Amino acid sequence: MMSLKPIHCYWQDLLLPFAEWSYRGLRDSSSKRILAHPGSSRSIYDVWLDSTTIPGDSMGRLLPGAHRSLTNKNLKLSLEIASKCILEFCGLIWSLHPYRLLAMISSNIFRGILPAFRGYSQAMIIDEIQCLFSSGDFTLTRLFHLLAFEIIRMGSESVLDTLATNNEQTLNNSIRFVMEHKQMEQRLRMDIPTMEDPVTRDLFQEADLFVRSFNGMSSFGLLSPFDVIRLLTLFSELVSHIVILYSLTLNDTPVLLSTISILSTLYPLLIPWLIPSRTYYDQNQNPRQSRLAEKQERMRSLAQSDSYRPEVIVFGLGPWILRNWAVARRATLGLGQPQSRSTTGPLSALLTPVDTTGLFTALQNVPLVLALQASSVSLGSFTLYRSSLQSLVYTSRNFYNTVHMAYQSIFLLGAFTASMQIKPSMQPKSEKVLPYVHSPRGMKIEARNICFTYPGSTVPALNNVSFSLEPGETLAVVGFNGSGKSTLANILLRVFEFGSGNLFVNGCDIRRVEPAEYHEHVAAVFQGFAKFHASARANIGVGYVADIHKTSAIERAAELADARHLLDSLPKGLNTNLEATQEARTPFGITSQHCQSSSRHGLSGGEWQRIAISRAFMRARRPEVELLLFDEPTSSLDAHAQNRVFDTIEELSTSPSGGRCKTVIFITHRLSTARRADKIAMMENVYH
Ligand SMILES: Nc1ncnc2c1ncn2[C@@H]1O[C@H](COP(=O)(O)OP(=O)(O)OP(=O)(O)O)[C@@H](O)[C@H]1O
């Protein structure tokens, strides 16, 4: 017969094994830490990359955010990542708020013991009431004493909870800010060629997921390192419940009853293995599922976004979108997929329709019913046993889920650390950097055999392009569609990196100049210029942000671009918020966005172009700017505005003394415009 010990004996039993365990735990953990340093020389990037491979598919890679399966290889990789990153990461948190961090760790451990303590305290009250009914040996003072103790315990628990939550909140917000800041800083440092690499893009996406995990998105299947600290709470809770159960059933417990007790406790934990069901953290495990989920989202956004509406209507894409979405959605919901059921096996097929947890919960009572026959057993012990058993199941499940998510978050931490070490590919090596040589008469450019091929393309967009421009000269680049004019513009602006050839600027190899330093000396209008969903002031002012609040500077730039009348006609002038997405405008000028923000104002293509030219003119007037590059700057302008813009370019590139002070390159399809230049470069299609 299993016996339940009187409650007053529990604490001695509780503390002794705990003390022994913690001593052993400390010894074990220190030896593990040594094992966790495999001494590998691989970079964190390589380790992360290795973790993204799909077993049995050497070419395939997991999609960003996909869960890593629990394999030997992945376990080793997670240890390698942990050994490379965790210390540094902990150091970062420690450097922010060392005392708060210590307080958080201790409060998490302490909070874990509270439920067991709560159960113990309540059991004592129940025992006292049992005394009243059974023996009449009841003291009101003792009951009040216990009740007062319980009230104080509840009060202290809630005070501790509030303090701990506030502390965690502060710590979490600080680290969240630091992480987001690091992430933003690194993203802004990256240039286009670096981000064009699909692996780097995936890396940054995973790093982004890691940073987002600090927003408390655990329900998304992510776990921030702060949540990992909660493992301490769960662990101490688990241990305290085990110790209580152990001390309650310590003596004379028959093997059968112990087995029933253990099995009935473990059963709910085993259910997920017996009956495989998809939980939120499993959803990304399968690469095929991830691809389907991505496809489904792509189709949904095609269907819902206003930006694609014209193409969807004009090209009759509706049925195609719906068909593709339905296929992907049905697959992600597991509809019409008999094979998914066959993988679960006959036992789970039998058990799935029956909720057997209730049966096993009932079984947990069997040992108690038997135990209750013993005269020594009190109602308090019964309650304590029951609640500890249930808490044990619940906490174990939480613990398992948390460990599982922590395991996944290690890979995201690896991605974050690796992403922080990525260097922009256009950045020259520090020992090779040359300072930019300023030329007050305009930029001297010499291009020799420039070649460029877009990633993934087999045909070069530029093949051996050579030309030279003396300071202050004007070059018109003309050519057919697709002949590489915009590509050349992006290379000259150091947005794209050319493959082979040489580009010298003021006699300096451009690859040895810091791109950011070079960009201070150029002003440009891109063919696909940006339309910011912001005020007219911001749309123009970003051309030279130092003057964004100087109304006179913005008005002057607009005047040069022949956009003054446009600004005057806007309802709130410079402060009018512009509608950036053309497609959001309906023939009636009303959209959902308009309804939310009635001050948004739409512009025509030509009007937007004037705004873009004004933006370039904000910067073009600066004395340090030596190159003005305009890619189809007047394609949507009427003839009068076009002439005005070219007159202004002429004016801006001439110094007050009459000499030239800026080199100008403009790209155009119109030969009449090209004749305004000193030199004309004809671009030919590579495949012609
Ligand atoms: N992102 C890209 N990926 C692959 N190929 C590209 C990409 N962008 C452009 N191309 C290809 O590079 C070539 C040159 O394109 P580019 O935009 O430079 O031509 P363009 O002369 O400016 O054309 P247009 O007169 O139509 O503006 C084209 O054949 C185009 O298909």
The ligand as an SDF file (V2000), in Angstrom:
LIG
                    3D

 31 33  0  0  0  0  0  0  0  0999 V2000
   17.2750   42.2830  -62.6600 N   0  0  0  0  0  0  0  0  0  0  0  0
   17.6020   41.7810  -63.8430 C   0  0  0  0  0  0  0  0  0  0  0  0
   17.9080   40.4700  -63.9570 N   0  0  0  0  0  0  0  0  0  0  0  0
   18.2810   39.9350  -65.1340 C   0  0  0  0  0  0  0  0  0  0  0  0
   18.3590   40.6460  -66.2720 N   0  0  0  0  0  0  0  0  0  0  0  0
   18.0600   41.9500  -66.2260 C   0  0  0  0  0  0  0  0  0  0  0  0
   17.6570   42.5880  -65.0100 C   0  0  0  0  0  0  0  0  0  0  0  0
   17.4310   43.9010  -65.2640 N   0  0  0  0  0  0  0  0  0  0  0  0
   17.6680   44.0640  -66.5800 C   0  0  0  0  0  0  0  0  0  0  0  0
   18.0370   42.9000  -67.1550 N   0  0  0  0  0  0  0  0  0  0  0  0
   18.4080   42.6850  -68.5380 C   0  0  0  0  0  0  0  0  0  0  0  0
   19.5660   43.4590  -68.8050 O   0  0  0  0  0  0  0  0  0  0  0  0
   19.4790   44.0360  -70.0760 C   0  0  0  0  0  0  0  0  0  0  0  0
   19.7030   45.5600  -69.9940 C   0  0  0  0  0  0  0  0  0  0  0  0
   18.6600   46.1270  -69.2250 O   0  0  0  0  0  0  0  0  0  0  0  0
   18.5830   47.6930  -68.9730 P   0  0  0  0  0  0  0  0  0  0  0  0
   17.4750   47.9450  -68.0240 O   0  0  0  0  0  0  0  0  0  0  0  0
   19.9080   48.1840  -68.6210 O   0  0  0  0  0  0  0  0  0  0  0  0
   18.1850   48.2050  -70.4280 O   0  0  0  0  0  0  0  0  0  0  0  0
   17.8550   49.6790  -70.9140 P   0  0  0  0  0  0  0  0  0  0  0  0
   18.7360   49.9510  -72.0590 O   0  0  0  0  0  0  0  0  0  0  0  0
   17.8980   50.6230  -69.7790 O   0  0  0  0  0  0  0  0  0  0  0  0
   16.3640   49.4820  -71.4000 O   0  0  0  0  0  0  0  0  0  0  0  0
   15.1930   50.5790  -71.5280 P   0  0  0  0  0  0  0  0  0  0  0  0
   15.5100   51.4590  -72.6620 O   0  0  0  0  0  0  0  0  0  0  0  0
   14.0130   49.7410  -71.7960 O   0  0  0  0  0  0  0  0  0  0  0  0
   15.1310   51.2800  -70.2160 O   0  0  0  0  0  0  0  0  0  0  0  0
   18.1260   43.6690  -70.6410 C   0  0  0  0  0  0  0  0  0  0  0  0
   18.2930   42.6140  -71.5680 O   0  0  0  0  0  0  0  0  0  0  0  0
   17.3550   43.1940  -69.4570 C   0  0  0  0  0  0  0  0  0  0  0  0
   16.4780   42.1670  -69.8160 O   0  0  0  0  0  0  0  0  0  0  0  0
  1  2  1  0
  2  3  1  0
  2  7  2  0
  3  4  2  0
  4  5  1  0
  5  6  2  0
  6  7  1  0
  6 10  1  0
  7  8  1  0
  8  9  2  0
  9 10  1  0
 10 11  1  0
 11 12  1  0
 11 30  1  0
 12 13  1  0
 13 14  1  0
 13 28  1  0
 14 15  1  0
 15 16  1  0
 16 17  2  0
 16 18  1  0
 16 19  1  0
 19 20  1  0
 20 21  2  0
 20 22  1  0
 20 23  1  0
 23 24  1  0
 24 25  2  0
 24 26  1  0
 24 27  1  0
 28 29  1  0
 28 30  1  0
 30 31  1  0
M  END
$$$$
